[in-house]
Amino acid sequence: MGYTHYWRNKVSFTDAEWNTMVERFNKEVLPFYDIAGPDSHGVPIVDRNKIFFNGTEKDGACESLVFHKKAIDFEFCKTRRLPYDAAVVKTLKIAREVHPQIQLSSDGGTEVFEN
């Protein structure tokens, strides 16, 4: 059974937008959510091209969120509503605030991304 978030980004982030995205992720997500690297161990990968994380082995993990700087028409992340789902939603909300061209949707409805 899945619970998935989806996004479309047809325009790459500028360098300035990506720097803001990374800054906000580091300030608003990393300190507040229990997340790990893409294999549910270690630390999330945050670099000049992507943000890449999953839930922890302890709290459960499903699919890793891989959020790219470059335009990719359609992406998704299945979380099964595990605890790291909140970090995925927060990351996507930040992305849309920084780069309004991004379109977000979710099995939980668009209200998931409000507030």
N, C-alpha and C positions, 0 to 999 in steps of 0.2 A: 504494500500500500504506500502511495507516495503523497507528498505534500510539497509542491514545487513553486519556486519563484522564477519569473521569466523577465528578460530585458532585451531591448533592441537598441543598438547604438550604431547609427549609420554615419556618424561623423567622429573622427578620432579626437581625443582630448588634445588641446594645445599643451605645450610644456608647462605654461603657467597654471592651467587648469589641473594638470596631473600633479604638479607640486602641491597645490591646494588640497587635492584629493588625498594624497599621501599624508600631508600634515594633519588633516582632519581625522583620517583613519587612525593615525598614531595617537591622537589626543582623545578621540571620542569613542573609539572601539577597543583598541588594545588594552587600556587600563580597566575597562569595565566588563568585559566579557571573557569567559573562560574558553579560549580557542587555542588551536594548535596548528602545526604545519599541515600540509595536505595529506600526510599519511597518519594523522591523529597523534603525532609525536612532535616534539621540538616546538619551534616557534613559527608563526606565519611568515610567509615570504612576501616582502614588500620591496619592490624595486622600481626601476624607471619604466618598466613595461607592464607590470601586473601586480595585483594583490591576490594572494593564493592562501587559503586556509580551510580548515575543517573543524569539526568538533573534537573534543578530547576523547581519548580512549575510555576514560573514566565516565564521562557524561554521555557518550555515544556520538557516533559520526555516521554520516551517510555519504553524500557526494560533496566533494570540495567545491568551495566557491572559487572560481578563477575569473577575476575581473580584469579585463585588458584595457590598456590605454588606447590601443588602436581600435578603429571601428570594426565591429563584428555584428552582422545583421541580426543574429538571433542567438541568445545564450540562455541557459537555465541552471538552476541549482536545486536539487531535491534534498530537503532537510528532514522530512518526516516529522516536523515540529519538535525535533530534539532541541536541547537547550541552546545550541549554537545558532538556531534559527533566528534568534533576536539579533545576533551579530551580523548575519547575512542581511536582514531587513535594514538594519542601521546603515550598513555599508552601501546598500543600494539607494537609500534615501539621501545619503551624503552625495553619492554620485549624481543623482538627479538635481540636487541643489547646485552643485558645482557646474554641471554640464546639462542644462535643461533639455537638450535634444533627446536624452535617454527616455525611452518609454518603458514603464514598469507594469507588470501584471503578476497575479499570484492566484494559486488555487484558493487562497483565503480572501480573494476579492481585492479591489484597488484600495479599500479602506485600510488594509494592512500598512500601506505606505503613507497614510495621513498622520499628521501631528508629529 
